[in-house]
Amino acid sequence: MTDSSLSALIHAIDQADSPVRLMTAVRALADARLEEGIPALIQALGYNNPGAAVMAVNGLVQLSEVAVQPLLEQLDGYNYGARAYAIRALAAIADPRALDALLDAAVNDFAPSVRRAAIKGIGSLHWQLLAEDDRAIAQTHVLETLLLVSSDPDWANRYAAVVGLQALAVALAKTAIDTSHVSQLSTRLAALAQTDPDPATKARARMAQQHLRQLSQPLLVA
């Protein structure tokens, strides 16, 4: 695609005079999958238009790892809506370069939606992109964070923690770097499955337990 085509796509966003037209324009830029369009997509995360923001998130996720550093450099500490969408994009891309930002957001962010997106994302990073020693350290930090937020007063954050714990368990089952991690994780899921006051979180923990049991079963030879 030529520079003039990119300019036309961005111009359509700038000139959109209705929420629907703005969403359509952002979607067109996202569908073009242009690395040069990343700044405009990140800017769209902060518009007061959830539809346009979702289109921008989808576009950034499609661009994958090339969008990670720009997103990290432009995380908006004041516009919580934009930050939530950026964290959602980083969590979906799952690049380990975003780990520190996701860990911080999972524990400390003011906005509940930002915390939930980060909590769900930290367990399912693309661990294979890290060297073994770095992976072990990173997974330890993730486990510690997920265990912490699994006691959060907000049931939605506890539910997200269960999702993150299950994803981390799958990764640990493949690497088996530290069996104590698996033990801690399994113990916490068992506690949530039995005692969590929220029925949805309790049921989700039980589903995670079932998945873990399937992972631990030896493969059957036909």
N, C-alpha and C positions, 0 to 999 in steps of 0.2 A: 504493500500500500504506500502511496506517495505521501510526502509531507503535506501536500495540499489536501489530501483526503483526511489525514489526521486533523488538520486545522478545521476542516469542515465539520467533523464530528464534535470537536470541542466547541466550535462556534454554535452548533445546534444546542448544546447544553447551556451555553451562556445566554442564548436568545430564547430559551424555552419560557413561555408565558403562562403555563398552567402546570399543575402537578403531574398530569398525565403526560404532557409533552416532555417534561423534564425526565420522568421515568423512562420514557421511550428513547430519549436522546442518550441517557446514561447506558441503557441497555445496548444501544447500537455501538457505543464505544467499547463496552465490555465484550460484546460478541466479536469485535475486530481483533481482540487479543494482541494488542500492540504494547510492547514494552514502553514506548514513548508516551503512551496514554496513562501510565500508572499515576503520575501526579494529579491528573484530572479525576481519576477514579477515587483516589484518596480524598481529594477535596469534596467529592460527592457524598462521602460518608458523613459529612457534617451538615448537609442540607436538611432542612426541616421537611423531609420527604422520605418516609420509611421505605416506600417502594423503590425509589432511586438508590437509597443506601443499600438495599438488598441486592439490586442489580450490580452495584459497584463491588460489593463483597464477592459476588459470584465471578465477576470479571477478574478480580485480584486473585482469587483462588485458582482460577483457570491458568493464570500466568505463573502461578506456583512460586518457586524459589526466587525468581528475579524480583518479586514484589516484597520480599521479606525485609531487606535492608531499608528501602524507602518507607515502609510501614513503621519500622522501629524508629526511624529518624523523625517521623512526623506524628508519633502518638500524641494526641491532644489531651493534656491534663485538665483542661477547663470545659471542653465540650464532651460531656459524658456519653451522649448519644454516639458521637463520632468515635470515641474511644471504645465503646462497646462493640461497634461494628468492626473496628480495626482488630481488636482482640479476637473477635469471632473469625475474621479472615486468617489471622496468624495461627489460631488453633486448628483451623481446617487445613491450612497448608502443612502444618505439623513439622516445620523445619526446626531443628534443635537450636538454631541461633536465636530463636524467640523465647527460649526457656526462661531466662531471667525475667523478662517482661511478663511472661505468663505466671510465673511463680509469685511475683510481686502483686500482680493483679488479683490472683486467686485469694490472697490473704488480706491485702491492704486496701483494695480499691473501694472508693466510696459508693459506687453504683452497684447494686445487687446484680444487674444483668451482666456487667463486666466481670464480676467475680464468677458467676456461673459459667460463662463462656470459657474463662481461663481454667476453672476447675475441671471441666469436662475435657479440655484439650490436652492438659499436661500428661495424662496417662498414655496418650496414643501418638507420641511424637515418632518421627522416623529415626529410630535409635540406630539403625545401621549406618547412618551418616556420621556417627561418632566413633572414635577409636575406643577400644575395649575399656581402657582405664577411665577415660572421660565418660563413657556410657555408664559405668558402675557408679561413679560419683553423681552423675546427673540423676540416675534412677533412685539413688538414695535420697537426694533432695526432694524428688517428686513424691516418693513414698511418705516422707516425713510431712510434707505439705498436705497430702491427701488424708493422712491420718488425723492431722490437726483439723482440717475443715470438715471432716466427717462428723465432728461434734458441734458444728455450727448451729446456732439457734434457728436459723432459717432452714426449713425442711427442703426447699429447692436446692440449696447448696449441699446439703447432706446427700440428696438424690444424685446431684452432679458428681459428688465425691465417689459414690458407688460406681457410677459409670467410669470414672477415671481409674478407680482401683481395679475394676475388671480388665480394662485395656492394659494397665500396667502388668497385671497378672499374666496376660497372654504374652507380653514381651519377655517377662521373666522366665516363663516356661520354655521359651526358645533359647535363651542364653544361659539360664541357671547359674548366673555368676555368684549369687549369694542366696542360699536356701533360707537363711533367716528372714530375708525380705518376704519370701512367699509365706512363711509361717506368721509373720506379723500381719500381713495382708489378710490371710485367711481367718485369723482370729478376730480381726476387726469386722470383717464381713459377717462372721457368725454372730457377733454381738449385735450388729445392726439388724440382722434378719430376725433376731429374737426380741429385741427391746426397743427399737426405734418407735417413737410415738406416732409417726406418720405411716399410714397403711401403704401408700405408694412406695415410699422409701424402703419399708420393710420387704415388700414384695420384690422390689428391684434387687435388693441384697440377696434374697433367696434365689433369684434367677442367676445372679452372678456366681453364687455358690455352686449351683448346678453346672454352670459352664466350666468352672474350675475343676469340678470333679471329673467332667468329661476330658479335660485336658490332661489330667493326671492318670487316666486309664491307659494301660499299654495298648499300642496299636494291634488290632486283630489281623492275623494273617489268613487270607482266604485259602 
